Amino acid sequence: MDDDGWIRGDKRELLMWVPPVHRTGLYWPCTIWVAGGRETRLDLSNFVHGSSWMSCIGP
């Protein structure tokens, strides 16, 4: 994640933005422990990006 809260792909393309309130306690796959009162876990099981981003929205 860069300083502006953007998570980028392998080619530096913008994938998703994380709001400031969730950045400190963001749980990464390599995270062992999150200290503090807030932990944020992302469920990316339906995550899509690029020109297909609307396919994650149900009918």
N, CA, C and O of each residue as an XYZ file, in Angstrom:
236
protein
N       0.848     -1.167      0.000
C       0.000      0.000      0.000
C       0.897      1.234      0.000
O       1.861      1.317      0.762
N       0.564      2.193     -0.868
C       1.388      3.404     -0.905
C       0.933      4.410      0.159
O      -0.003      4.139      0.911
N       1.584      5.550      0.218
C       1.296      6.558      1.255
C      -0.109      7.146      1.145
O      -0.632      7.675      2.125
N      -0.723      7.062     -0.032
C      -2.067      7.595     -0.238
C      -3.158      6.551      0.014
O      -4.343      6.853     -0.126
N      -2.771      5.331      0.383
C      -3.741      4.299      0.698
C      -4.111      3.383     -0.457
O      -5.026      2.568     -0.328
N      -3.422      3.500     -1.577
C      -3.716      2.657     -2.736
C      -2.933      1.347     -2.675
O      -1.728      1.336     -2.421
N      -3.633      0.261     -2.912
C      -2.983     -1.039     -3.094
C      -2.820     -1.213     -4.590
O      -3.771     -1.081     -5.361
N      -1.599     -1.511     -4.978
C      -1.274     -1.582     -6.406
C      -0.903     -3.000     -6.816
O      -0.452     -3.808     -6.004
N      -1.107     -3.277     -8.103
C      -0.768     -4.574     -8.658
C       0.692     -4.670     -9.046
O       1.478     -3.757     -8.792
N       1.048     -5.782     -9.662
C       2.435     -6.040    -10.064
C       2.984     -4.986    -11.023
O       4.180     -4.697    -11.015
N       2.114     -4.416    -11.843
C       2.538     -3.409    -12.820
C       2.248     -1.995    -12.328
O       2.166     -1.057    -13.120
N       2.093     -1.849    -10.990
C       1.826     -0.561    -10.339
C       0.445     -0.004    -10.664
O       0.185      1.170    -10.400
N      -0.448     -0.814    -11.232
C      -1.797     -0.356    -11.520
C      -2.598     -0.265    -10.221
O      -2.375     -1.049     -9.298
N      -3.525      0.684    -10.147
C      -4.350      0.871     -8.961
C      -5.362     -0.263     -8.868
O      -6.113     -0.507     -9.812
N      -5.386     -0.959     -7.729
C      -6.340     -2.045     -7.525
C      -7.481     -1.624     -6.610
O      -8.650     -1.821     -6.941
N      -7.148     -1.046     -5.464
C      -8.173     -0.607     -4.531
C      -7.597      0.413     -3.570
O      -6.388      0.460     -3.342
N      -8.481      1.236     -3.005
C      -8.093      2.284     -2.069
C      -8.600      1.916     -0.689
O      -9.742      1.480     -0.545
N      -7.772      2.083      0.322
C      -8.131      1.790      1.706
C      -8.304      3.115      2.448
O      -7.375      3.921      2.496
N      -9.497      3.350      3.033
C      -9.723      4.595      3.777
C      -8.744      4.728      4.955
O      -8.333      3.722      5.532
N      -8.374      5.958      5.308
C      -7.391      6.181      6.378
C      -7.714      5.469      7.688
O      -6.804      4.956      8.339
N      -8.967      5.423      8.087
C      -9.341      4.821      9.369
C      -9.015      3.320      9.416
O      -8.892      2.755     10.503
N      -8.875      2.677      8.268
C      -8.620      1.237      8.229
C      -7.160      0.871      7.927
O      -6.814     -0.309      7.959
N      -6.320      1.828      7.642
C      -4.939      1.534      7.225
C      -4.069      0.999      8.354
O      -3.291      0.070      8.139
N      -4.181      1.561      9.544
C      -3.313      1.170     10.652
C      -3.515     -0.286     11.046
O      -2.543     -1.004     11.277
N      -4.756     -0.725     11.124
C      -5.039     -2.085     11.565
C      -5.324     -3.050     10.436
O      -5.944     -4.090     10.658
N      -4.882     -2.728      9.220
C      -5.157     -3.597      8.076
C      -4.412     -4.909      8.207
O      -3.196     -4.933      8.401
N      -5.141     -5.981      8.100
C      -4.590     -7.328      8.245
C      -4.106     -7.809      6.891
O      -4.890     -7.934      5.950
N      -2.807     -8.081      6.794
C      -2.193     -8.611      5.568
C      -1.972    -10.110      5.746
O      -1.908    -10.576      6.883
N      -1.853    -10.873      4.676
C      -1.610    -12.320      4.822
C      -0.396    -12.655      5.685
O      -0.380    -13.696      6.341
N       0.607    -11.804      5.698
C       1.813    -12.062      6.488
C       1.720    -11.494      7.910
O       2.671    -11.617      8.681
N       0.584    -10.870      8.267
C       0.421    -10.268      9.586
C       0.333    -11.334     10.660
O      -0.422    -12.298     10.530
N       1.102    -11.158     11.715
C       1.063    -12.081     12.849
C       0.089    -11.576     13.898
O      -0.663    -12.358     14.480
N       0.101    -10.253     14.143
C      -0.728     -9.681     15.192
C      -0.973     -8.216     14.892
O      -0.073     -7.513     14.433
N      -2.197     -7.748     15.150
C      -2.524     -6.341     14.988
C      -2.750     -5.750     16.370
O      -3.649     -6.177     17.094
N      -1.935     -4.768     16.735
C      -2.063     -4.127     18.044
C      -3.026     -2.954     17.935
O      -3.076     -2.276     16.909
N      -3.776     -2.722     18.978
C      -4.700     -1.597     18.983
C      -6.145     -2.057     18.996
O      -6.430     -3.253     19.050
N      -7.034     -1.113     18.948
C      -8.454     -1.407     19.081
C      -9.169     -1.784     17.802
O     -10.309     -2.244     17.863
N      -8.556     -1.613     16.658
C      -9.257     -1.847     15.407
C      -8.451     -2.758     14.491
O      -7.271     -2.520     14.233
N      -9.097     -3.781     14.018
C      -8.490     -4.678     13.033
C      -9.390     -4.697     11.818
O     -10.609     -4.801     11.953
N      -8.810     -4.597     10.631
C      -9.574     -4.636      9.396
C      -9.097     -5.809      8.557
O      -7.922     -5.905      8.204
N     -10.036     -6.703      8.241
C      -9.752     -7.825      7.346
C     -10.568     -7.633      6.082
O     -11.742     -7.268      6.140
N      -9.952     -7.875      4.958
C     -10.623     -7.729      3.674
C     -11.018     -9.099      3.135
O     -10.206    -10.025      3.121
N     -12.257     -9.226      2.695
C     -12.706    -10.433      2.014
C     -12.640    -10.145      0.519
O     -13.498     -9.451     -0.025
N     -11.629    -10.675     -0.132
C     -11.426    -10.416     -1.559
C     -11.898    -11.584     -2.423
O     -11.482    -11.711     -3.575
N     -12.759    -12.433     -1.878
C     -13.210    -13.609     -2.621
C     -14.025    -13.238     -3.862
O     -14.093    -14.028     -4.803
N     -14.645    -12.053     -3.886
C     -15.403    -11.606     -5.061
C     -14.789    -10.358     -5.693
O     -15.451     -9.648     -6.449
N     -13.540    -10.102     -5.382
C     -12.873     -8.891     -5.868
C     -12.592     -8.973     -7.360
O     -12.027     -9.953     -7.845
N     -12.991     -7.937     -8.076
C     -12.647     -7.794     -9.494
C     -12.194     -6.359     -9.712
O     -12.561     -5.464     -8.951
N     -11.404     -6.144    -10.741
C     -10.944     -4.791    -11.029
C     -10.809     -4.617    -12.525
O     -11.059     -5.542    -13.298
N     -10.414     -3.428    -12.921
C     -10.291     -3.148    -14.344
C     -11.658     -3.011    -14.991
O     -12.609     -2.557    -14.354
N     -11.757     -3.398    -16.245
C     -13.014     -3.221    -16.976
C     -14.110     -4.169    -16.501
O     -15.264     -4.004    -16.897
N     -13.790     -5.150    -15.672
C     -14.784     -6.121    -15.176
C     -15.309     -5.777    -13.789
O     -16.008     -6.595    -13.192
N     -15.002     -4.606    -13.257
C     -15.312     -4.320    -11.851
C     -16.795     -4.419    -11.533
O     -17.142     -4.737    -10.395
N     -17.685     -4.162    -12.482
C     -19.121     -4.212    -12.192
C     -19.650     -5.636    -12.079
O     -20.780     -5.824    -11.630
N     -18.883     -6.634    -12.466
C     -19.366     -8.012    -12.389
C     -19.468     -8.520    -10.940
O     -20.056     -9.577    -10.711
N     -18.921     -7.805     -9.977
C     -19.022     -8.227     -8.577
C     -20.354     -7.797     -7.963
O     -20.675     -8.216     -6.850
N     -21.120     -6.989     -8.645
C     -22.416     -6.533     -8.151
C     -23.485     -7.497     -8.629
O     -23.606     -7.761     -9.825
N     -24.260     -8.021     -7.690
C     -25.324     -8.967     -8.030
C     -26.466     -8.303     -8.784
O     -26.568     -7.077     -8.816
N     -27.325     -9.116     -9.390
C     -28.465     -8.567    -10.157
C     -29.484     -7.879     -9.270
O     -30.490     -7.371     -9.766
